[in-house]
Amino acid sequence: MLIKTIDGLEPADKSKMIADLFTDYNKVKAVMAQPKKNKKAYNYNYSPLDEVLRVIDTAIKDSGTNLSYTFETITGEGKAGTKVYIFSGNGAWLEFSDAMLPVSKNDAQGYGSALTYARRYAISSAFGIASEEDDDAQSISSPVTRRKTTRQAAPQRQQQQPVKKPVIDDKTLINAEITYEGKKQSLLAVVKIAMTGSDIDKQLAGDYIKKLDSKTREMANEIVKRKLYEQPA
């Protein structure tokens, strides 16, 4: 996050302008309600962009401040994303990091979906909104719990020993590769982003891992369980 002001100000005026900006910013966050998570994707619920913007606009109105925000659309190299700006109305503003996503399809729908997704994450992060259910990385680190079924117990002599899954060795996990952000990257590196990156990067990488096939997700789970992402590169 960068703090910026108009040019040509005296140091004292600039300091006051920045202080006023953060005063208004904190007032808005203080009255911010969490949005309704009324949409579902995969195995989690989330708040759509229009619901996130509704609670932000309501908080700005209720706070009595002149705060406002806008998005800058960014595209290129098969990606679409946004940058969020928050303005105080007195000449100071906050500029947040780019939130970029690979475009799934090279058409208007693909770019539109990526842009909406990026905007929701970027503006939620800027105002400290939890727009998704927080599963504390369980979607990456914990295997899916399957529903148990009740079956009649068979005689002991007919019971079969459970088939043990082959153990995936560390070398296989470290060398596994996936395509992320339009290029080949190690699965380990993407899991590391999902576990230790910035809030936006964590969410984007974590959601991407959720969409992978079951075998690759299982490998990601093992990387987390064994804490391989904590090893030096």
mmCIF file of the C-alpha atoms, coordinates in Angstrom:
data_MODEL
# 
_entry.id   MODEL 
# 
loop_
_atom_site.group_PDB 
_atom_site.id 
_atom_site.type_symbol 
_atom_site.label_atom_id 
_atom_site.label_alt_id 
_atom_site.label_comp_id 
_atom_site.label_asym_id 
_atom_site.label_entity_id 
_atom_site.label_seq_id 
_atom_site.pdbx_PDB_ins_code 
_atom_site.Cartn_x 
_atom_site.Cartn_y 
_atom_site.Cartn_z 
_atom_site.occupancy 
_atom_site.B_iso_or_equiv 
_atom_site.pdbx_formal_charge 
_atom_site.auth_seq_id 
_atom_site.auth_comp_id 
_atom_site.auth_asym_id 
_atom_site.auth_atom_id 
_atom_site.pdbx_PDB_model_num 
ATOM 1   C CA . MET A 1 1   ? 0.000   0.000   0.000   1.00 0.00 ? 1   MET A CA 1 
ATOM 2   C CA . LEU A 1 2   ? 1.279   3.455   -0.932  1.00 0.00 ? 2   LEU A CA 1 
ATOM 3   C CA . ILE A 1 3   ? 0.201   6.768   0.616   1.00 0.00 ? 3   ILE A CA 1 
ATOM 4   C CA . LYS A 1 4   ? 0.144   9.661   -1.856  1.00 0.00 ? 4   LYS A CA 1 
ATOM 5   C CA . THR A 1 5   ? -0.805  13.330  -1.886  1.00 0.00 ? 5   THR A CA 1 
ATOM 6   C CA . ILE A 1 6   ? -1.001  16.113  -4.413  1.00 0.00 ? 6   ILE A CA 1 
ATOM 7   C CA . ASP A 1 7   ? 2.310   17.802  -5.233  1.00 0.00 ? 7   ASP A CA 1 
ATOM 8   C CA . GLY A 1 8   ? 3.636   21.075  -3.874  1.00 0.00 ? 8   GLY A CA 1 
ATOM 9   C CA . LEU A 1 9   ? 2.438   20.814  -0.279  1.00 0.00 ? 9   LEU A CA 1 
ATOM 10  C CA . GLU A 1 10  ? 4.253   22.099  2.763   1.00 0.00 ? 10  GLU A CA 1 
ATOM 11  C CA . PRO A 1 11  ? 5.402   19.237  5.055   1.00 0.00 ? 11  PRO A CA 1 
ATOM 12  C CA . ALA A 1 12  ? 2.942   20.224  7.790   1.00 0.00 ? 12  ALA A CA 1 
ATOM 13  C CA . ASP A 1 13  ? 0.036   20.355  5.328   1.00 0.00 ? 13  ASP A CA 1 
ATOM 14  C CA . LYS A 1 14  ? 1.020   17.012  3.857   1.00 0.00 ? 14  LYS A CA 1 
ATOM 15  C CA . SER A 1 15  ? 1.187   15.381  7.296   1.00 0.00 ? 15  SER A CA 1 
ATOM 16  C CA . LYS A 1 16  ? -2.245  16.719  8.232   1.00 0.00 ? 16  LYS A CA 1 
ATOM 17  C CA . MET A 1 17  ? -3.705  15.563  4.926   1.00 0.00 ? 17  MET A CA 1 
ATOM 18  C CA . ILE A 1 18  ? -2.402  12.038  5.490   1.00 0.00 ? 18  ILE A CA 1 
ATOM 19  C CA . ALA A 1 19  ? -3.618  12.026  9.092   1.00 0.00 ? 19  ALA A CA 1 
ATOM 20  C CA . ASP A 1 20  ? -7.093  13.090  7.951   1.00 0.00 ? 20  ASP A CA 1 
ATOM 21  C CA . LEU A 1 21  ? -7.092  10.347  5.326   1.00 0.00 ? 21  LEU A CA 1 
ATOM 22  C CA . PHE A 1 22  ? -6.367  7.645   7.894   1.00 0.00 ? 22  PHE A CA 1 
ATOM 23  C CA . THR A 1 23  ? -8.877  9.100   10.326  1.00 0.00 ? 23  THR A CA 1 
ATOM 24  C CA . ASP A 1 24  ? -11.609 8.779   7.700   1.00 0.00 ? 24  ASP A CA 1 
ATOM 25  C CA . TYR A 1 25  ? -10.343 5.379   6.590   1.00 0.00 ? 25  TYR A CA 1 
ATOM 26  C CA . ASN A 1 26  ? -10.499 4.014   10.141  1.00 0.00 ? 26  ASN A CA 1 
ATOM 27  C CA . LYS A 1 27  ? -13.944 5.536   10.694  1.00 0.00 ? 27  LYS A CA 1 
ATOM 28  C CA . VAL A 1 28  ? -15.257 3.660   7.686   1.00 0.00 ? 28  VAL A CA 1 
ATOM 29  C CA . LYS A 1 29  ? -13.664 0.385   8.789   1.00 0.00 ? 29  LYS A CA 1 
ATOM 30  C CA . ALA A 1 30  ? -15.073 0.853   12.293  1.00 0.00 ? 30  ALA A CA 1 
ATOM 31  C CA . VAL A 1 31  ? -18.678 0.790   11.029  1.00 0.00 ? 31  VAL A CA 1 
ATOM 32  C CA . MET A 1 32  ? -18.086 -1.791  8.308   1.00 0.00 ? 32  MET A CA 1 
ATOM 33  C CA . ALA A 1 33  ? -20.429 -4.777  8.381   1.00 0.00 ? 33  ALA A CA 1 
ATOM 34  C CA . GLN A 1 34  ? -19.353 -8.093  6.927   1.00 0.00 ? 34  GLN A CA 1 
ATOM 35  C CA . PRO A 1 35  ? -21.116 -8.926  3.648   1.00 0.00 ? 35  PRO A CA 1 
ATOM 36  C CA . LYS A 1 36  ? -23.514 -11.808 3.234   1.00 0.00 ? 36  LYS A CA 1 
ATOM 37  C CA . LYS A 1 37  ? -21.836 -14.924 1.846   1.00 0.00 ? 37  LYS A CA 1 
ATOM 38  C CA . ASN A 1 38  ? -24.760 -15.893 -0.354  1.00 0.00 ? 38  ASN A CA 1 
ATOM 39  C CA . LYS A 1 39  ? -22.911 -17.442 -3.290  1.00 0.00 ? 39  LYS A CA 1 
ATOM 40  C CA . LYS A 1 40  ? -21.318 -20.875 -3.435  1.00 0.00 ? 40  LYS A CA 1 
ATOM 41  C CA . ALA A 1 41  ? -18.280 -22.082 -5.371  1.00 0.00 ? 41  ALA A CA 1 
ATOM 42  C CA . TYR A 1 42  ? -16.752 -25.528 -5.003  1.00 0.00 ? 42  TYR A CA 1 
ATOM 43  C CA . ASN A 1 43  ? -16.897 -26.281 -1.258  1.00 0.00 ? 43  ASN A CA 1 
ATOM 44  C CA . TYR A 1 44  ? -17.096 -22.773 0.197   1.00 0.00 ? 44  TYR A CA 1 
ATOM 45  C CA . ASN A 1 45  ? -19.435 -19.776 0.313   1.00 0.00 ? 45  ASN A CA 1 
ATOM 46  C CA . TYR A 1 46  ? -18.460 -16.265 -0.695  1.00 0.00 ? 46  TYR A CA 1 
ATOM 47  C CA . SER A 1 47  ? -19.817 -12.741 -1.093  1.00 0.00 ? 47  SER A CA 1 
ATOM 48  C CA . PRO A 1 48  ? -20.267 -11.537 -4.699  1.00 0.00 ? 48  PRO A CA 1 
ATOM 49  C CA . LEU A 1 49  ? -18.738 -8.222  -5.752  1.00 0.00 ? 49  LEU A CA 1 
ATOM 50  C CA . ASP A 1 50  ? -22.021 -6.294  -5.648  1.00 0.00 ? 50  ASP A CA 1 
ATOM 51  C CA . GLU A 1 51  ? -22.613 -7.372  -2.030  1.00 0.00 ? 51  GLU A CA 1 
ATOM 52  C CA . VAL A 1 52  ? -19.068 -6.351  -1.042  1.00 0.00 ? 52  VAL A CA 1 
ATOM 53  C CA . LEU A 1 53  ? -19.523 -2.930  -2.658  1.00 0.00 ? 53  LEU A CA 1 
ATOM 54  C CA . ARG A 1 54  ? -22.909 -2.529  -0.955  1.00 0.00 ? 54  ARG A CA 1 
ATOM 55  C CA . VAL A 1 55  ? -21.445 -2.880  2.543   1.00 0.00 ? 55  VAL A CA 1 
ATOM 56  C CA . ILE A 1 56  ? -18.545 -0.537  1.670   1.00 0.00 ? 56  ILE A CA 1 
ATOM 57  C CA . ASP A 1 57  ? -20.882 2.148   0.303   1.00 0.00 ? 57  ASP A CA 1 
ATOM 58  C CA . THR A 1 58  ? -23.118 1.795   3.360   1.00 0.00 ? 58  THR A CA 1 
ATOM 59  C CA . ALA A 1 59  ? -20.147 2.127   5.726   1.00 0.00 ? 59  ALA A CA 1 
ATOM 60  C CA . ILE A 1 60  ? -18.884 5.256   3.941   1.00 0.00 ? 60  ILE A CA 1 
ATOM 61  C CA . LYS A 1 61  ? -22.345 6.826   4.200   1.00 0.00 ? 61  LYS A CA 1 
ATOM 62  C CA . ASP A 1 62  ? -22.766 5.833   7.867   1.00 0.00 ? 62  ASP A CA 1 
ATOM 63  C CA . SER A 1 63  ? -19.295 7.112   8.790   1.00 0.00 ? 63  SER A CA 1 
ATOM 64  C CA . GLY A 1 64  ? -20.074 10.644  7.596   1.00 0.00 ? 64  GLY A CA 1 
ATOM 65  C CA . THR A 1 65  ? -16.759 10.881  5.750   1.00 0.00 ? 65  THR A CA 1 
ATOM 66  C CA . ASN A 1 66  ? -15.934 11.947  2.204   1.00 0.00 ? 66  ASN A CA 1 
ATOM 67  C CA . LEU A 1 67  ? -14.018 8.745   1.461   1.00 0.00 ? 67  LEU A CA 1 
ATOM 68  C CA . SER A 1 68  ? -14.388 7.258   -2.018  1.00 0.00 ? 68  SER A CA 1 
ATOM 69  C CA . TYR A 1 69  ? -12.742 4.497   -4.053  1.00 0.00 ? 69  TYR A CA 1 
ATOM 70  C CA . THR A 1 70  ? -12.143 3.491   -7.634  1.00 0.00 ? 70  THR A CA 1 
ATOM 71  C CA . PHE A 1 71  ? -10.684 0.616   -9.656  1.00 0.00 ? 71  PHE A CA 1 
ATOM 72  C CA . GLU A 1 72  ? -8.034  0.750   -12.359 1.00 0.00 ? 72  GLU A CA 1 
ATOM 73  C CA . THR A 1 73  ? -8.365  -2.101  -14.861 1.00 0.00 ? 73  THR A CA 1 
ATOM 74  C CA . ILE A 1 74  ? -5.108  -3.797  -15.858 1.00 0.00 ? 74  ILE A CA 1 
ATOM 75  C CA . THR A 1 75  ? -4.699  -6.399  -18.624 1.00 0.00 ? 75  THR A CA 1 
ATOM 76  C CA . GLY A 1 76  ? -1.801  -7.977  -20.473 1.00 0.00 ? 76  GLY A CA 1 
ATOM 77  C CA . GLU A 1 77  ? 0.088   -11.224 -21.056 1.00 0.00 ? 77  GLU A CA 1 
ATOM 78  C CA . GLY A 1 78  ? -3.023  -13.349 -20.675 1.00 0.00 ? 78  GLY A CA 1 
ATOM 79  C CA . LYS A 1 79  ? -3.981  -11.770 -17.344 1.00 0.00 ? 79  LYS A CA 1 
ATOM 80  C CA . ALA A 1 80  ? -6.649  -9.409  -16.112 1.00 0.00 ? 80  ALA A CA 1 
ATOM 81  C CA . GLY A 1 81  ? -6.739  -7.558  -12.843 1.00 0.00 ? 81  GLY A CA 1 
ATOM 82  C CA . THR A 1 82  ? -7.181  -4.334  -10.994 1.00 0.00 ? 82  THR A CA 1 
ATOM 83  C CA . LYS A 1 83  ? -5.642  -1.749  -8.721  1.00 0.00 ? 83  LYS A CA 1 
ATOM 84  C CA . VAL A 1 84  ? -7.685  -0.127  -5.959  1.00 0.00 ? 84  VAL A CA 1 
ATOM 85  C CA . TYR A 1 85  ? -7.433  3.543   -4.971  1.00 0.00 ? 85  TYR A CA 1 
ATOM 86  C CA . ILE A 1 86  ? -9.086  5.038   -1.878  1.00 0.00 ? 86  ILE A CA 1 
ATOM 87  C CA . PHE A 1 87  ? -9.448  8.842   -1.839  1.00 0.00 ? 87  PHE A CA 1 
ATOM 88  C CA . SER A 1 88  ? -10.049 11.117  1.132   1.00 0.00 ? 88  SER A CA 1 
ATOM 89  C CA . GLY A 1 89  ? -11.460 14.028  -0.846  1.00 0.00 ? 89  GLY A CA 1 
ATOM 90  C CA . ASN A 1 90  ? -8.791  16.422  0.457   1.00 0.00 ? 90  ASN A CA 1 
ATOM 91  C CA . GLY A 1 91  ? -5.954  15.506  -1.919  1.00 0.00 ? 91  GLY A CA 1 
ATOM 92  C CA . ALA A 1 92  ? -4.544  12.358  -0.272  1.00 0.00 ? 92  ALA A CA 1 
ATOM 93  C CA . TRP A 1 93  ? -5.147  8.788   -1.326  1.00 0.00 ? 93  TRP A CA 1 
ATOM 94  C CA . LEU A 1 94  ? -4.149  5.170   -0.771  1.00 0.00 ? 94  LEU A CA 1 
ATOM 95  C CA . GLU A 1 95  ? -2.881  3.088   -3.674  1.00 0.00 ? 95  GLU A CA 1 
ATOM 96  C CA . PHE A 1 96  ? -2.931  -0.706  -3.273  1.00 0.00 ? 96  PHE A CA 1 
ATOM 97  C CA . SER A 1 97  ? -0.923  -3.427  -5.004  1.00 0.00 ? 97  SER A CA 1 
ATOM 98  C CA . ASP A 1 98  ? -2.112  -4.923  -8.314  1.00 0.00 ? 98  ASP A CA 1 
ATOM 99  C CA . ALA A 1 99  ? -4.341  -7.992  -8.063  1.00 0.00 ? 99  ALA A CA 1 
ATOM 100 C CA . MET A 1 100 ? -3.833  -10.020 -11.246 1.00 0.00 ? 100 MET A CA 1 
ATOM 101 C CA . LEU A 1 101 ? -5.354  -13.313 -12.394 1.00 0.00 ? 101 LEU A CA 1 
ATOM 102 C CA . PRO A 1 102 ? -4.662  -15.573 -15.383 1.00 0.00 ? 102 PRO A CA 1 
ATOM 103 C CA . VAL A 1 103 ? -7.533  -15.501 -17.884 1.00 0.00 ? 103 VAL A CA 1 
ATOM 104 C CA . SER A 1 104 ? -9.123  -18.933 -18.272 1.00 0.00 ? 104 SER A CA 1 
ATOM 105 C CA . LYS A 1 105 ? -10.488 -18.245 -21.775 1.00 0.00 ? 105 LYS A CA 1 
ATOM 106 C CA . ASN A 1 106 ? -9.194  -15.717 -24.276 1.00 0.00 ? 106 ASN A CA 1 
ATOM 107 C CA . ASP A 1 107 ? -12.546 -14.028 -24.798 1.00 0.00 ? 107 ASP A CA 1 
ATOM 108 C CA . ALA A 1 108 ? -14.721 -11.339 -23.224 1.00 0.00 ? 108 ALA A CA 1 
ATOM 109 C CA . GLN A 1 109 ? -16.243 -13.777 -20.750 1.00 0.00 ? 109 GLN A CA 1 
ATOM 110 C CA . GLY A 1 110 ? -12.834 -15.012 -19.612 1.00 0.00 ? 110 GLY A CA 1 
ATOM 111 C CA . TYR A 1 111 ? -11.501 -11.496 -19.065 1.00 0.00 ? 111 TYR A CA 1 
ATOM 112 C CA . GLY A 1 112 ? -14.726 -10.377 -17.396 1.00 0.00 ? 112 GLY A CA 1 
ATOM 113 C CA . SER A 1 113 ? -14.687 -13.278 -14.924 1.00 0.00 ? 113 SER A CA 1 
ATOM 114 C CA . ALA A 1 114 ? -11.043 -12.713 -14.007 1.00 0.00 ? 114 ALA A CA 1 
ATOM 115 C CA . LEU A 1 115 ? -11.622 -8.971  -13.584 1.00 0.00 ? 115 LEU A CA 1 
ATOM 116 C CA . THR A 1 116 ? -14.666 -9.435  -11.328 1.00 0.00 ? 116 THR A CA 1 
ATOM 117 C CA . TYR A 1 117 ? -12.780 -11.996 -9.235  1.00 0.00 ? 117 TYR A CA 1 
ATOM 118 C CA . ALA A 1 118 ? -9.750  -9.700  -8.876  1.00 0.00 ? 118 ALA A CA 1 
ATOM 119 C CA . ARG A 1 119 ? -11.894 -6.686  -7.983  1.00 0.00 ? 119 ARG A CA 1 
ATOM 120 C CA . ARG A 1 120 ? -13.672 -8.587  -5.231  1.00 0.00 ? 120 ARG A CA 1 
ATOM 121 C CA . TYR A 1 121 ? -10.410 -9.727  -3.652  1.00 0.00 ? 121 TYR A CA 1 
ATOM 122 C CA . ALA A 1 122 ? -8.675  -6.378  -4.061  1.00 0.00 ? 122 ALA A CA 1 
ATOM 123 C CA . ILE A 1 123 ? -11.432 -4.205  -2.581  1.00 0.00 ? 123 ILE A CA 1 
ATOM 124 C CA . SER A 1 124 ? -12.098 -6.741  0.213   1.00 0.00 ? 124 SER A CA 1 
ATOM 125 C CA . SER A 1 125 ? -8.429  -6.685  1.177   1.00 0.00 ? 125 SER A CA 1 
ATOM 126 C CA . ALA A 1 126 ? -8.283  -2.876  1.015   1.00 0.00 ? 126 ALA A CA 1 
ATOM 127 C CA . PHE A 1 127 ? -11.155 -2.490  3.504   1.00 0.00 ? 127 PHE A CA 1 
ATOM 128 C CA . GLY A 1 128 ? -10.423 -5.573  5.630   1.00 0.00 ? 128 GLY A CA 1 
ATOM 129 C CA . ILE A 1 129 ? -13.507 -7.480  4.532   1.00 0.00 ? 129 ILE A CA 1 
ATOM 130 C CA . ALA A 1 130 ? -13.805 -11.262 4.790   1.00 0.00 ? 130 ALA A CA 1 
ATOM 131 C CA . SER A 1 131 ? -15.611 -12.006 1.533   1.00 0.00 ? 131 SER A CA 1 
ATOM 132 C CA . GLU A 1 132 ? -15.113 -15.766 1.817   1.00 0.00 ? 132 GLU A CA 1 
ATOM 133 C CA . GLU A 1 133 ? -15.484 -18.348 4.541   1.00 0.00 ? 133 GLU A CA 1 
ATOM 134 C CA . ASP A 1 134 ? -12.184 -18.564 6.419   1.00 0.00 ? 134 ASP A CA 1 
ATOM 135 C CA . ASP A 1 135 ? -11.257 -22.229 6.540   1.00 0.00 ? 135 ASP A CA 1 
ATOM 136 C CA . ASP A 1 136 ? -7.829  -21.509 8.072   1.00 0.00 ? 136 ASP A CA 1 
ATOM 137 C CA . ALA A 1 137 ? -6.103  -23.248 5.118   1.00 0.00 ? 137 ALA A CA 1 
ATOM 138 C CA . GLN A 1 138 ? -8.069  -26.445 5.763   1.00 0.00 ? 138 GLN A CA 1 
ATOM 139 C CA . SER A 1 139 ? -9.024  -26.587 2.092   1.00 0.00 ? 139 SER A CA 1 
ATOM 140 C CA . ILE A 1 140 ? -5.329  -27.057 1.348   1.00 0.00 ? 140 ILE A CA 1 
ATOM 141 C CA . SER A 1 141 ? -3.993  -28.777 4.432   1.00 0.00 ? 141 SER A CA 1 
ATOM 142 C CA . SER A 1 142 ? -6.790  -31.210 5.284   1.00 0.00 ? 142 SER A CA 1 
ATOM 143 C CA . PRO A 1 143 ? -8.060  -34.093 3.154   1.00 0.00 ? 143 PRO A CA 1 
ATOM 144 C CA . VAL A 1 144 ? -11.742 -34.146 2.268   1.00 0.00 ? 144 VAL A CA 1 
ATOM 145 C CA . THR A 1 145 ? -13.836 -35.868 4.922   1.00 0.00 ? 145 THR A CA 1 
ATOM 146 C CA . ARG A 1 146 ? -16.025 -38.441 3.274   1.00 0.00 ? 146 ARG A CA 1 
ATOM 147 C CA . ARG A 1 147 ? -19.500 -39.267 4.493   1.00 0.00 ? 147 ARG A CA 1 
ATOM 148 C CA . LYS A 1 148 ? -19.553 -42.489 6.454   1.00 0.00 ? 148 LYS A CA 1 
ATOM 149 C CA . THR A 1 149 ? -22.068 -45.151 5.479   1.00 0.00 ? 149 THR A CA 1 
ATOM 150 C CA . THR A 1 150 ? -23.453 -47.774 7.803   1.00 0.00 ? 150 THR A CA 1 
ATOM 151 C CA . ARG A 1 151 ? -22.977 -51.313 6.623   1.00 0.00 ? 151 ARG A CA 1 
ATOM 152 C CA . GLN A 1 152 ? -23.712 -54.597 8.232   1.00 0.00 ? 152 GLN A CA 1 
ATOM 153 C CA . ALA A 1 153 ? -20.564 -56.048 9.719   1.00 0.00 ? 153 ALA A CA 1 
ATOM 154 C CA . ALA A 1 154 ? -19.329 -59.041 7.768   1.00 0.00 ? 154 ALA A CA 1 
ATOM 155 C CA . PRO A 1 155 ? -17.916 -62.122 9.465   1.00 0.00 ? 155 PRO A CA 1 
ATOM 156 C CA . GLN A 1 156 ? -14.326 -61.624 10.538  1.00 0.00 ? 156 GLN A CA 1 
ATOM 157 C CA . ARG A 1 157 ? -12.965 -64.152 8.062   1.00 0.00 ? 157 ARG A CA 1 
ATOM 158 C CA . GLN A 1 158 ? -14.563 -62.250 5.152   1.00 0.00 ? 158 GLN A CA 1 
ATOM 159 C CA . GLN A 1 159 ? -13.233 -58.823 6.062   1.00 0.00 ? 159 GLN A CA 1 
ATOM 160 C CA . GLN A 1 160 ? -10.670 -57.488 3.667   1.00 0.00 ? 160 GLN A CA 1 
ATOM 161 C CA . GLN A 1 161 ? -7.663  -55.550 4.805   1.00 0.00 ? 161 GLN A CA 1 
ATOM 162 C CA . PRO A 1 162 ? -7.856  -51.894 3.743   1.00 0.00 ? 162 PRO A CA 1 
ATOM 163 C CA . VAL A 1 163 ? -5.747  -51.030 0.740   1.00 0.00 ? 163 VAL A CA 1 
ATOM 164 C CA . LYS A 1 164 ? -2.958  -48.679 1.804   1.00 0.00 ? 164 LYS A CA 1 
ATOM 165 C CA . LYS A 1 165 ? -2.247  -45.749 -0.444  1.00 0.00 ? 165 LYS A CA 1 
ATOM 166 C CA . PRO A 1 166 ? 1.320   -45.504 -1.640  1.00 0.00 ? 166 PRO A CA 1 
ATOM 167 C CA . VAL A 1 167 ? 3.261   -42.858 0.255   1.00 0.00 ? 167 VAL A CA 1 
ATOM 168 C CA . ILE A 1 168 ? 4.342   -39.926 -1.901  1.00 0.00 ? 168 ILE A CA 1 
ATOM 169 C CA . ASP A 1 169 ? 8.013   -39.245 -1.269  1.00 0.00 ? 169 ASP A CA 1 
ATOM 170 C CA . ASP A 1 170 ? 9.301   -35.743 -0.599  1.00 0.00 ? 170 ASP A CA 1 
ATOM 171 C CA . LYS A 1 171 ? 11.252  -35.597 -3.848  1.00 0.00 ? 171 LYS A CA 1 
ATOM 172 C CA . THR A 1 172 ? 8.100   -36.172 -5.909  1.00 0.00 ? 172 THR A CA 1 
ATOM 173 C CA . LEU A 1 173 ? 6.291   -33.405 -4.009  1.00 0.00 ? 173 LEU A CA 1 
ATOM 174 C CA . ILE A 1 174 ? 9.164   -30.951 -4.393  1.00 0.00 ? 174 ILE A CA 1 
ATOM 175 C CA . ASN A 1 175 ? 9.494   -31.628 -8.137  1.00 0.00 ? 175 ASN A CA 1 
ATOM 176 C CA . ALA A 1 176 ? 5.751   -31.523 -8.936  1.00 0.00 ? 176 ALA A CA 1 
ATOM 177 C CA . GLU A 1 177 ? 4.813   -28.770 -11.384 1.00 0.00 ? 177 GLU A CA 1 
ATOM 178 C CA . ILE A 1 178 ? 1.562   -27.006 -12.295 1.00 0.00 ? 178 ILE A CA 1 
ATOM 179 C CA . THR A 1 179 ? 0.620   -24.140 -14.581 1.00 0.00 ? 179 THR A CA 1 
ATOM 180 C CA . TYR A 1 180 ? -0.043  -21.025 -12.519 1.00 0.00 ? 180 TYR A CA 1 
ATOM 181 C CA . GLU A 1 181 ? -0.419  -17.483 -13.821 1.00 0.00 ? 181 GLU A CA 1 
ATOM 182 C CA . GLY A 1 182 ? 0.200   -18.740 -17.344 1.00 0.00 ? 182 GLY A CA 1 
ATOM 183 C CA . LYS A 1 183 ? 3.553   -20.407 -16.702 1.00 0.00 ? 183 LYS A CA 1 
ATOM 184 C CA . LYS A 1 184 ? 5.035   -23.595 -15.298 1.00 0.00 ? 184 LYS A CA 1 
ATOM 185 C CA . GLN A 1 185 ? 5.733   -23.334 -11.578 1.00 0.00 ? 185 GLN A CA 1 
ATOM 186 C CA . SER A 1 186 ? 6.470   -25.853 -8.864  1.00 0.00 ? 186 SER A CA 1 
ATOM 187 C CA . LEU A 1 187 ? 3.452   -26.920 -6.834  1.00 0.00 ? 187 LEU A CA 1 
ATOM 188 C CA . LEU A 1 188 ? 5.592   -26.279 -3.762  1.00 0.00 ? 188 LEU A CA 1 
ATOM 189 C CA . ALA A 1 189 ? 6.035   -22.611 -4.722  1.00 0.00 ? 189 ALA A CA 1 
ATOM 190 C CA . VAL A 1 190 ? 2.295   -22.092 -5.230  1.00 0.00 ? 190 VAL A CA 1 
ATOM 191 C CA . VAL A 1 191 ? 1.493   -23.774 -1.898  1.00 0.00 ? 191 VAL A CA 1 
ATOM 192 C CA . LYS A 1 192 ? 4.058   -21.495 -0.240  1.00 0.00 ? 192 LYS A CA 1 
ATOM 193 C CA . ILE A 1 193 ? 2.235   -18.457 -1.669  1.00 0.00 ? 193 ILE A CA 1 
ATOM 194 C CA . ALA A 1 194 ? -1.086  -19.847 -0.393  1.00 0.00 ? 194 ALA A CA 1 
ATOM 195 C CA . MET A 1 195 ? 0.344   -20.311 3.101   1.00 0.00 ? 195 MET A CA 1 
ATOM 196 C CA . THR A 1 196 ? 2.710   -17.360 3.560   1.00 0.00 ? 196 THR A CA 1 
ATOM 197 C CA . GLY A 1 197 ? 1.939   -14.727 0.895   1.00 0.00 ? 197 GLY A CA 1 
ATOM 198 C CA . SER A 1 198 ? 0.041   -11.473 1.202   1.00 0.00 ? 198 SER A CA 1 
ATOM 199 C CA . ASP A 1 199 ? -3.694  -11.691 1.940   1.00 0.00 ? 199 ASP A CA 1 
ATOM 200 C CA . ILE A 1 200 ? -4.624  -11.334 -1.718  1.00 0.00 ? 200 ILE A CA 1 
ATOM 201 C CA . ASP A 1 201 ? -1.938  -13.752 -2.912  1.00 0.00 ? 201 ASP A CA 1 
ATOM 202 C CA . LYS A 1 202 ? -2.980  -16.312 -0.284  1.00 0.00 ? 202 LYS A CA 1 
ATOM 203 C CA . GLN A 1 203 ? -6.584  -16.217 -1.440  1.00 0.00 ? 203 GLN A CA 1 
ATOM 204 C CA . LEU A 1 204 ? -5.767  -16.360 -5.132  1.00 0.00 ? 204 LEU A CA 1 
ATOM 205 C CA . ALA A 1 205 ? -3.271  -19.215 -4.807  1.00 0.00 ? 205 ALA A CA 1 
ATOM 206 C CA . GLY A 1 206 ? -5.491  -21.098 -2.359  1.00 0.00 ? 206 GLY A CA 1 
ATOM 207 C CA . ASP A 1 207 ? -8.504  -20.856 -4.655  1.00 0.00 ? 207 ASP A CA 1 
ATOM 208 C CA . TYR A 1 208 ? -6.401  -21.992 -7.605  1.00 0.00 ? 208 TYR A CA 1 
ATOM 209 C CA . ILE A 1 209 ? -5.275  -25.089 -5.693  1.00 0.00 ? 209 ILE A CA 1 
ATOM 210 C CA . LYS A 1 210 ? -8.911  -25.900 -4.859  1.00 0.00 ? 210 LYS A CA 1 
ATOM 211 C CA . LYS A 1 211 ? -9.624  -26.157 -8.598  1.00 0.00 ? 211 LYS A CA 1 
ATOM 212 C CA . LEU A 1 212 ? -6.840  -28.663 -9.322  1.00 0.00 ? 212 LEU A CA 1 
ATOM 213 C CA . ASP A 1 213 ? -7.509  -32.368 -9.851  1.00 0.00 ? 213 ASP A CA 1 
ATOM 214 C CA . SER A 1 214 ? -7.805  -34.592 -6.765  1.00 0.00 ? 214 SER A CA 1 
ATOM 215 C CA . LYS A 1 215 ? -4.329  -36.100 -7.098  1.00 0.00 ? 215 LYS A CA 1 
ATOM 216 C CA . THR A 1 216 ? -2.631  -32.692 -7.276  1.00 0.00 ? 216 THR A CA 1 
ATOM 217 C CA . ARG A 1 217 ? -4.699  -31.382 -4.358  1.00 0.00 ? 217 ARG A CA 1 
ATOM 218 C CA . GLU A 1 218 ? -3.620  -34.432 -2.354  1.00 0.00 ? 218 GLU A CA 1 
ATOM 219 C CA . MET A 1 219 ? 0.011   -33.585 -3.126  1.00 0.00 ? 219 MET A CA 1 
ATOM 220 C CA . ALA A 1 220 ? -0.613  -30.000 -1.993  1.00 0.00 ? 220 ALA A CA 1 
ATOM 221 C CA . ASN A 1 221 ? -2.094  -31.357 1.248   1.00 0.00 ? 221 ASN A CA 1 
ATOM 222 C CA . GLU A 1 222 ? 1.037   -33.442 1.815   1.00 0.00 ? 222 GLU A CA 1 
ATOM 223 C CA . ILE A 1 223 ? 3.292   -30.443 1.206   1.00 0.00 ? 223 ILE A CA 1 
ATOM 224 C CA . VAL A 1 224 ? 1.386   -28.566 3.927   1.00 0.00 ? 224 VAL A CA 1 
ATOM 225 C CA . LYS A 1 225 ? 1.321   -31.508 6.356   1.00 0.00 ? 225 LYS A CA 1 
ATOM 226 C CA . ARG A 1 226 ? 5.076   -32.043 6.023   1.00 0.00 ? 226 ARG A CA 1 
ATOM 227 C CA . LYS A 1 227 ? 5.728   -28.285 6.040   1.00 0.00 ? 227 LYS A CA 1 
ATOM 228 C CA . LEU A 1 228 ? 7.901   -28.611 2.966   1.00 0.00 ? 228 LEU A CA 1 
ATOM 229 C CA . TYR A 1 229 ? 6.993   -25.039 1.993   1.00 0.00 ? 229 TYR A CA 1 
ATOM 230 C CA . GLU A 1 230 ? 8.952   -23.837 5.060   1.00 0.00 ? 230 GLU A CA 1 
ATOM 231 C CA . GLN A 1 231 ? 12.219  -25.252 3.753   1.00 0.00 ? 231 GLN A CA 1 
ATOM 232 C CA . PRO A 1 232 ? 14.682  -22.757 2.239   1.00 0.00 ? 232 PRO A CA 1 
ATOM 233 C CA . ALA A 1 233 ? 14.574  -22.557 -1.552  1.00 0.00 ? 233 ALA A CA 1 
# 
